């Protein structure tokens, strides 16, 4: 594989079939960190002519407040369906309610479109890494907020500081809902005291406090204790509201009433900055020896402290090296990234540049996730494999919904999944079942995606190695050649290019 495609395979999503290749690929890759990132996609699939990508319409990209309001209405109608009120049990009413709550499906399609049509392929690869690191999943109907977190907490902050991204993801309603922090309150909080007085239970949920330490920052190598976890959870107590949920009342509140209640509860109508003082644990807390002040500002003190901790730098530098550089990164690989992290005080541009430099200098292959491989295949071949945004509910010549594609592929950021994210170790993906899925998808992309480039053209463009060419040329049918090429060890990252 030539140098441009070797690097685009390791660090990006491959060059689109008709994109000129850069002469200085290292300079191009680093410049990609500041590439513009509009959400590009297609309105409809056109078979007879080339479908030119356009920017996604604003109406399909609502902000967080719009999402909260839509979610509240959706949940209200779901409750009325369950109670059999006002004809809400009819299939037509159910379909109408679901149709008005398609954000989860739309966001998955937008994510797919970005990765297939975007010119910012390196930024998108780093976005996927961090979206997996800060896992959120579809629990408590959380799917309507995951896409917003990926776009606004991760992609929008890729050129900032790790401490800021950590804080934005920790306080995003998608994370607070996914790990049950919305219901958490300190044992000595006003909410807990009221609950006990009335014969109810209310208390601390340590899910997010535990994952903040275990998965998002220092890792178990820091040897934190259960007391550290509990104190981290107490710092987080009071943060968050279940998106769209204002009260337990059966009656639907007007938007004005909903916003009034929001402000009374959290001092804001912004669910990304929502802190319930009555749920907060009073007093200072101590986490890994660091004293954290009481109140809403305590969380920023905690995330800033954790973001610059030695164990955080060690842990995440290894993950970055394993994801981009080598399946078994060397100490030198990890140390190179750690040095950039420390020199730049967590500046993500410097961290990502170090990752790029190390990945380019390493000649070892890098096995690709299923979703990364899928995007690379579609881009390389010029296929049109994802529906347009106007075709979300339309059957279109056998092309599945993006949601179904990701589920069948075995990798989706919208799945109900464990908080440790998808594995970075290639051994977790090298089963016969996972390989068979790639074969089926290569078949489907060729059959339903109408590639514009044939296997010979693709091999010539990428500079395929002799082993790959012999494999492809041993087959006579074009479809079989296409499948063999896309599922070859070279294209999956299982052998040196």
C-alpha positions in Angstrom: 0.0 0.0 0.0 1.4 3.4 -0.9 2.3 5.9 1.9 -0.8 8.1 1.5 -3.2 5.2 1.9 -1.1 3.5 4.6 -1.5 6.6 6.7 -5.1 7.2 5.7 -5.8 3.6 6.7 -4.1 3.9 10.1 -5.2 7.4 11.1 -8.2 8.2 8.8 -11.0 6.8 6.8 -9.2 6.4 3.4 -9.3 9.0 0.6 -12.6 9.3 -1.3 -12.4 7.5 -4.6 -12.1 10.8 -6.5 -9.9 12.9 -4.1 -6.4 14.0 -5.2 -3.7 12.5 -2.9 -1.5 14.9 -0.9 2.2 15.0 -1.8 3.3 15.6 1.8 1.0 13.2 3.6 2.4 13.9 7.1 1.8 17.6 6.8 -1.7 16.9 5.4 -2.5 14.6 8.3 -1.5 17.1 11.0 -3.4 19.8 9.2 -6.5 17.6 9.3 -6.7 18.3 13.1 -8.0 21.8 12.1 -10.0 20.8 9.1 -13.5 22.3 8.9 -16.1 19.8 10.1 -19.6 20.5 8.7 -22.1 17.6 8.9 -22.1 16.5 5.3 -24.6 14.0 3.9 -27.1 13.3 1.2 -30.8 14.0 1.0 -31.7 11.0 -1.2 -29.9 8.2 -3.0 -29.8 8.8 -6.8 -28.8 5.7 -8.8 -28.6 7.2 -12.2 -26.4 10.2 -11.3 -23.7 10.9 -8.7 -25.2 12.0 -5.4 -23.4 15.2 -4.3 -23.1 15.6 -0.5 -24.6 18.7 1.1 -24.7 20.1 4.6 -27.3 18.6 6.9 -30.3 20.8 7.4 -30.5 22.7 10.7 -33.9 21.2 11.3 -32.3 17.8 11.7 -29.8 19.0 14.2 -31.7 20.4 17.2 -29.9 21.8 20.2 -30.0 20.2 23.6 -33.0 22.3 24.8 -35.1 21.3 21.8 -34.1 17.7 22.3 -35.2 17.8 26.0 -38.6 19.3 25.0 -39.1 16.7 22.3 -38.2 14.0 24.7 -40.6 15.2 27.3 -43.5 15.2 24.8 -42.5 11.8 23.6 -42.4 10.3 27.1 -45.8 11.9 27.9 -47.4 10.3 24.9 -45.8 7.0 25.7 -47.4 7.2 29.1 -50.8 8.0 27.6 -50.4 5.0 25.3 -49.8 2.7 28.2 -52.8 4.1 30.0 -55.0 3.8 26.9 -56.0 7.5 27.0 -57.4 9.6 24.1 -56.9 7.0 21.4 -53.2 6.8 22.1 -53.4 3.0 22.0 -54.0 3.0 18.2 -51.1 1.9 16.0 -51.4 5.1 14.1 -50.9 7.2 17.3 -47.9 5.1 18.3 -46.3 5.4 14.9 -46.9 9.2 14.9 -45.2 9.5 18.3 -42.2 7.4 17.2 -42.0 9.4 14.0 -41.7 12.6 16.0 -39.0 11.1 18.1 -36.5 10.0 15.4 -33.5 11.8 16.7 -31.7 8.6 17.7 -32.1 7.3 14.1 -31.3 10.7 12.6 -28.2 11.1 14.7 -26.9 7.6 13.7 -27.4 8.5 10.1 -25.7 11.8 10.5 -22.8 10.1 12.2 -22.5 7.6 9.2 -22.8 10.4 6.7 -20.1 12.4 8.4 -17.7 9.5 8.2 -18.5 8.6 4.6 -18.7 12.1 3.1 -16.6 14.2 5.4 -13.3 15.9 4.4 -12.1 15.8 8.0 -11.4 12.1 8.2 -8.6 12.3 10.8 -10.7 14.4 13.1 -13.5 12.0 12.8 -11.2 9.1 13.7 -10.1 10.9 16.9 -13.8 11.7 17.6 -14.6 8.0 17.4 -11.8 7.2 19.8 -13.0 9.7 22.4 -16.7 8.7 21.9 -15.7 5.2 22.8 -13.5 6.3 25.7 -16.4 8.3 27.1 -19.0 5.6 26.5 -22.6 6.4 26.8 -25.4 4.0 25.7 -29.0 3.7 25.0 -30.4 3.3 28.6 -33.5 5.1 29.8 -34.3 6.2 26.2 -31.0 8.0 26.1 -30.5 7.6 22.4 -31.8 11.2 21.6 -28.8 12.7 23.5 -25.9 10.5 22.5 -25.4 12.2 19.1 -25.4 15.7 20.7 -22.6 14.5 23.1 -20.5 13.2 20.3 -20.9 16.4 18.2 -20.8 19.1 20.9 -18.8 17.6 23.8 -16.2 15.7 21.7 -15.9 16.9 18.1 -16.4 20.5 19.0 -13.6 20.3 21.6 -11.0 18.3 19.8 -8.7 21.3 19.5 -9.0 22.2 23.2 -7.7 20.7 26.4 -8.4 17.2 27.7 -9.6 18.7 31.0 -12.3 20.7 29.3 -13.5 17.7 27.2 -13.5 15.6 30.4 -15.7 18.2 32.2 -18.0 18.6 29.2 -18.6 14.9 28.8 -19.0 14.3 32.6 -21.7 17.0 32.8 -23.5 16.1 29.6 -27.0 14.8 30.1 -26.2 11.8 28.0 -23.5 10.7 30.5 -25.5 11.7 33.6 -28.5 9.7 32.4 -26.5 6.7 31.2 -24.8 6.2 34.5 -27.8 7.1 36.7 -26.3 10.3 38.2 -29.6 12.2 37.7 -31.1 10.3 40.6 -28.1 10.5 42.9 -28.1 12.6 46.0 -25.8 12.9 49.0 -26.7 11.0 52.1 -26.7 14.2 54.1 -28.4 16.3 51.4 -31.7 18.1 51.9 -33.4 15.7 49.4 -32.3 12.7 51.4 -33.4 14.2 54.7 -36.8 15.0 53.2 -37.1 11.5 51.8 -36.3 9.8 55.1 -38.8 12.1 56.9 -41.5 11.0 54.5 -40.7 7.3 54.7 -39.0 7.2 51.3 -35.4 6.3 50.2 -33.0 8.6 48.5 -29.3 8.3 48.4 -26.0 8.1 46.6 -25.4 6.4 43.3 -21.7 5.8 42.7 -21.9 4.6 39.0 -20.5 7.8 37.5 -18.0 8.4 40.3 -16.7 4.9 39.9 -16.4 5.1 36.1 -14.9 8.6 36.2 -11.9 7.1 38.1 -11.8 3.6 36.6 -12.4 4.3 32.9 -12.3 8.0 32.1 -9.2 9.1 34.0 -6.7 7.4 36.4 -7.6 3.7 36.0 -7.2 1.1 38.7 -3.4 1.6 38.6 -3.9 4.6 40.8 -5.0 2.3 43.6 -8.0 4.4 44.6 -10.2 3.1 47.3 -13.9 2.7 47.8 -13.8 5.9 49.9 -12.3 7.7 46.9 -15.2 6.4 44.7 -17.8 7.4 47.3 -16.3 10.9 47.6 -16.2 11.3 43.8 -19.8 10.3 43.7 -20.6 12.9 46.4 -18.9 15.6 44.3 -21.2 14.5 41.4 -24.4 14.4 43.6 -26.9 17.0 42.4 -25.6 17.0 38.8 -28.1 16.3 36.1 -31.7 15.8 35.2 -33.2 13.0 33.2 -33.6 14.7 29.8 -37.1 16.1 29.4 -38.3 14.9 32.8 -39.5 17.7 35.0 -42.0 16.2 37.4 -43.8 13.0 38.0 -47.1 14.6 37.2 -49.4 12.9 34.6 -50.3 16.2 33.0 -48.2 17.6 30.2 -46.7 20.9 31.1 -46.5 23.7 28.6 -43.0 24.7 27.5 -43.2 27.8 29.6 -44.3 25.8 32.7 -41.5 23.3 32.1 -38.9 25.9 31.8 -40.1 27.6 35.0 -39.8 24.3 36.9 -36.4 23.7 35.4 -35.2 27.1 36.6 -36.6 26.5 40.1 -34.9 23.1 40.4 -31.5 23.8 38.9 -31.1 27.6 38.4 -31.1 27.1 34.6 -33.0 25.6 31.7 -29.8 24.2 30.3 -29.6 20.5 31.1 -25.8 20.6 30.4 -25.3 22.9 33.4 -28.0 21.5 35.7 -27.1 21.2 39.4 -29.8 20.5 42.0 -28.5 22.1 45.3 -31.0 20.2 47.3 -29.3 16.9 46.1 -25.8 18.0 46.8 -23.7 16.6 49.7 -22.6 19.4 52.0 -19.0 19.9 52.9 -15.6 19.3 51.3 -14.6 15.9 49.9 -11.3 14.2 49.5 -10.4 12.2 46.3 -7.0 10.6 46.0 -5.7 13.0 48.6 -7.1 16.1 46.9 -9.5 18.2 48.8 -12.5 19.2 46.7 -14.6 22.2 47.7 -18.4 21.9 48.3 -21.0 23.1 45.8 -21.4 23.1 42.0 -17.9 24.2 41.3 -16.4 21.2 43.1 -16.8 19.0 40.0 -14.5 21.3 37.9 -11.9 21.1 40.6 -12.1 17.3 40.6 -12.0 16.9 36.8 -9.1 19.4 36.5 -7.2 17.4 39.1 -7.9 14.0 37.5 -7.1 15.2 34.0 -3.5 16.1 34.8 -2.9 13.1 37.1 0.1 10.9 36.2 -2.0 7.7 36.0 -4.5 9.4 33.7 -1.7 10.4 31.3 -0.2 6.9 31.4 -3.5 5.1 30.9 -4.9 7.2 28.1 -1.6 7.5 26.3 -1.4 3.7 26.1 -5.0 3.6 24.8 -4.2 6.2 22.1 -1.1 4.3 21.0 -3.0 1.0 20.9 -5.8 2.4 18.8 -3.8 4.3 16.3 -0.1 3.2 16.3 0.2 -0.5 17.0 -2.0 -3.3 18.5 0.9 -3.9 20.9 2.4 -0.5 21.4 6.0 -0.2 22.7 7.1 1.7 25.7 8.7 4.2 23.3 5.3 4.7 21.6 3.5 5.4 24.8 6.3 7.6 26.2 6.3 9.8 23.1 2.6 10.6 23.6 3.0 11.1 27.4 5.8 13.6 26.8 3.5 15.6 24.5 0.7 15.4 27.0 2.9 16.8 29.8 4.6 19.4 27.6 1.3 20.8 26.5 -0.5 20.4 29.8 -3.2 18.2 28.2 -3.5 20.2 25.0 -5.3 17.8 22.6 -3.7 19.3 19.5 -0.3 18.4 20.8 -1.4 15.0 22.1 -3.0 14.1 18.7 0.0 15.4 16.8 2.2 13.1 18.8 -0.1 10.2 18.0 0.0 11.0 14.3 3.8 11.3 14.3 4.2 8.0 16.1 1.7 6.2 13.9 3.4 7.4 10.7 6.9 6.4 11.9 5.6 2.9 12.9 5.5 0.5 10.0 3.5 -2.1 12.0 -0.1 -2.8 10.7 -3.1 -1.6 12.6 -6.2 -3.7 12.7 -9.4 -1.6 12.2 -12.6 -1.7 14.1 -15.7 -2.9 12.2 -17.2 0.5 11.9 -13.9 2.1 10.7 -13.4 -0.7 8.2 -17.0 -0.2 6.8 -16.5 3.6 6.3 -13.2 2.9 4.6 -14.7 0.4 2.2 -17.6 2.7 1.3 -15.2 5.7 0.7 -12.6 3.7 -1.2 -15.2 2.2 -3.6 -17.4 5.3 -4.1 -20.5 3.3 -3.1 -23.7 4.9 -1.8 -24.6 2.6 1.1 -26.4 4.8 3.5 -29.9 6.3 3.0 -30.5 10.0 2.6 -31.9 12.0 5.5 -35.3 12.3 3.7 -35.4 8.5 3.4 -35.3 7.5 7.0 -38.6 5.7 7.0 -38.5 4.7 3.3 -37.6 1.2 2.1 -34.9 1.9 -0.4 -33.6 -1.0 -2.7 -32.5 -3.1 0.2 -30.4 -0.6 2.0 -30.8 -1.0 5.7 -31.2 1.9 8.2 -28.0 3.2 9.7 -29.2 1.8 13.1 -29.6 -1.6 11.6 -26.3 -1.5 9.8 -24.4 -0.7 13.0 -26.2 -3.3 15.0 -25.6 -6.0 12.5 -22.0 -4.9 12.2 -21.6 -5.4 16.0 -20.5 -1.9 16.8 -22.7 1.1 17.5 -22.3 4.1 19.8 -26.1 4.0 20.3 -26.3 0.4 21.6 -27.2 -0.5 25.2 -23.6 -1.3 26.1 -21.1 -1.5 28.9 -19.3 1.6 30.1 -15.8 0.3 29.3 -16.5 0.8 25.6 -15.6 -1.4 22.6 -12.2 -3.2 23.0 -9.1 -1.8 21.4 -7.3 -5.2 21.4 -7.7 -6.8 17.9 -8.0 -10.3 19.5 -11.5 -9.3 20.7 -12.6 -8.9 17.0 -10.9 -11.8 15.3 -13.6 -14.4 15.6 -15.1 -16.3 12.7 -18.5 -14.6 13.3 -17.0 -11.1 13.1 -15.1 -11.9 9.9 -18.2 -13.5 8.3 -20.1 -10.2 9.0 -17.5 -8.2 7.1 -17.9 -10.6 4.2 -21.6 -10.1 4.2 -21.3 -6.3 4.3 -18.7 -6.3 1.5 -21.2 -8.3 -0.5 -24.1 -5.9 0.4 -22.0 -2.8 -0.4 -21.2 -4.2 -3.9 -24.7 -5.3 -4.6 -26.7 -2.4 -3.2 -24.2 0.4 -3.0 -23.2 0.5 -6.7 -19.5 1.2 -6.3 -18.0 3.6 -8.9 -14.5 2.0 -8.7 -13.8 -1.6 -9.6 -11.2 -3.8 -7.7 -8.4 -3.2 -10.2 -8.8 0.5 -10.1 -8.9 0.4 -6.3 -5.8 -1.7 -6.1 -3.9 0.5 -8.4 -5.0 3.6 -6.5 -3.9 2.4 -3.1 -0.8 0.5 -4.3 -2.0 -2.9 -3.1 0.7 -5.4 -2.2 1.4 -8.5 -4.3 -0.3 -10.9 -1.9 -3.6 -8.9 -2.1 -3.4 -8.7 -5.9 -2.8 -12.4 -6.2 -5.8 -13.1 -3.9 -8.1 -10.9 -5.9 -6.9 -12.0 -9.3 -7.4 -15.7 -8.4 -11.2 -15.0 -8.6 -13.1 -14.4 -11.8 -16.4 -12.7 -10.7 -16.2 -8.9 -10.0 -18.3 -9.3 -6.9 -16.0 -12.0 -5.5 -13.0 -9.9 -6.3 -14.5 -6.9 -4.5 -15.3 -9.0 -1.4 -11.8 -10.5 -1.4 -10.1 -7.1 -1.7 -12.2 -5.4 1.0 -11.8 -8.4 3.4 -8.1 -8.9 2.6 -5.6 -8.8 5.5 -4.1 -5.7 3.9 -7.4 -3.8 4.0 -8.3 -4.9 7.5 -4.9 -4.1 8.9 -3.7 -7.6 9.7 -0.5 -7.5 7.7 2.1 -5.0 6.6 1.1 -2.9 3.7 
